[in-house]
Amino acid sequence: MLPVQIVHIIASCTQGKRQPVPQDLRLGSIQDGTLGERLKVWRNRLQQSPVERVTAAELYRGQHWAVVRGLATVAQKAGFQADLWVASAGHGLVPAGAQVRPYSATFASSEDDSVWRPGDGERQACLRAWWNGLQFSSSPITGAPRSLKDLASSASRAIILVIASPAYVAAMADDLALTRERLSDPNHLIVISSRDRSLPHWLESHLVPSEAPLCAMLGGSRGSLHARTARRILEETTKTPLRADALVSRYTHLLSNTKMATPPVRRRLTDDDVRRFVLESIETSGSPSCTAVLRRLRRSGQACEQRRFAGLYAEVIGGFNVS
């Protein structure tokens, strides 16, 4: 009998956290110094903070993470031995079961807690330097690999399935290159993300394109698309093997034959309009969830960005509970 194939699922984290993030564990609070100096301060803060730890799998919120949390189970049902890891701009690579402190740090360039700052120089090089530097932090689980390459070294026949935005893939680029070298079959490195010109050319043969036209087929929001693509891939391993060459070919072809859906034209609301809509929804439907109210708002032909809506929803819910 052949041994069960191991699949390590590595998913990028989300900015949304279920636990409050203290000010000193927000990367933007470290305002001075070079990238290397900020990294040193950041690592010390994570080690010395008195904030209570929480399991990584339970720390993140949002549709992306809701799908990600179930991927190992989907892989196991397909006959694989699977586990879940988190690729975090704050903690680096950690097992989903690790105990970590709530934090705010990201490889995205548009956020206040971004790793990269305009004065740091070339962005991709800075992202790689930060990810590589996080590998020297102590692991929250003794002996657990701190990099993708070490994860591959511990099981060279395993499949490494990475689910991340281009910014996170760019940060892990050096690590991914070494991971490919350490796998017994290079096609066992599979990266699910959007195609982006800033990514290294060699990644093209490993990058399974997960882009907007697939939303019509997979459902859900753009923010959870990569996770939903991963889920579909794991569900269909009897049709398409879990190999980069087969999957890149299939999804490139699929995208080339899938028309981009025309987005609905929605009226953008002011903050007061959104608060009023949320309050009316609560009064008429009891205590509907944030996702349910946002879905109802969009069906009504009105618009509000998901993160902005979540903040306004929380304001109304807080005031509603107090009153």
DAWO-V589809 format. One record per backbone hydrogen bond with DSSP energy under -0.5 kcal/mol. NH is the residue of the N-H (numbers start at 1). CO is the residue of the C=O. If there is no record, write none. Layout:
((NH,CO) (NH,CO))
//
This chain:
((7,81) (8,159) (9,7) (9,83) (10,8) (10,161) (11,9) (11,85) (12,163) (13,87) (18,59) (22,20) (25,22) (26,23) (27,25) (27,104) (29,26) (30,27) (31,29) (38,34) (39,35) (40,36) (41,37) (42,38) (43,39) (44,40) (45,41) (46,42) (47,43) (48,44) (49,45) (54,100) (56,98) (57,96) (58,55) (59,55) (59,56) (60,56) (61,16) (66,62) (67,63) (68,64) (69,65) (70,67) (71,68) (74,70) (75,71) (76,72) (77,73) (78,74) (79,76) (80,75) (81,5) (82,80) (83,7) (85,9) (86,94) (87,11) (88,86) (88,92) (92,88) (93,146) (94,86) (94,92) (96,84) (98,95) (100,54) (100,98) (102,52) (104,25) (106,113) (111,108) (114,111) (115,106) (120,117) (121,118) (126,122) (127,123) (128,124) (129,125) (130,126) (131,127) (132,128) (133,129) (134,130) (135,131) (135,132) (136,133) (137,134) (144,141) (151,147) (152,148) (153,149) (154,150) (155,151) (155,152) (158,155) (159,6) (160,188) (161,8) (161,159) (162,160) (162,190) (163,10) (164,192) (169,165) (170,166) (171,167) (172,168) (173,170) (176,172) (177,173) (178,174) (179,175) (180,176) (181,177) (182,178) (183,179) (183,180) (184,156) (185,156) (188,185) (189,186) (190,160) (190,188) (191,206) (192,162) (192,190) (193,191) (193,208) (199,196) (203,200) (204,201) (205,202) (206,203) (207,203) (208,191) (208,206) (209,207) (210,193) (211,209) (214,211) (215,212) (216,213) (217,214) (218,214) (219,215) (224,221) (225,222) (228,224) (229,225) (230,226) (231,227) (232,228) (233,229) (234,230) (235,231) (236,232) (237,234) (239,236) (240,236) (243,241) (244,187) (247,243) (248,244) (249,245) (250,246) (251,247) (252,248) (253,249) (254,250) (255,251) (256,252) (257,253) (257,254) (258,255) (259,257) (263,261) (266,264) (267,301) (268,266) (269,303) (274,270) (275,271) (276,272) (277,273) (278,274) (279,275) (280,276) (281,277) (282,278) (283,279) (284,280) (285,281) (286,282) (287,285) (293,289) (294,290) (295,291) (296,292) (297,293) (298,294) (299,295) (300,296) (301,298) (302,297) (303,267) (309,305) (310,306) (311,307) (312,308) (313,309) (314,310) (315,311) (316,312) (317,313) (318,314) (319,315) (320,316) (321,317) (322,318) (323,319))
//
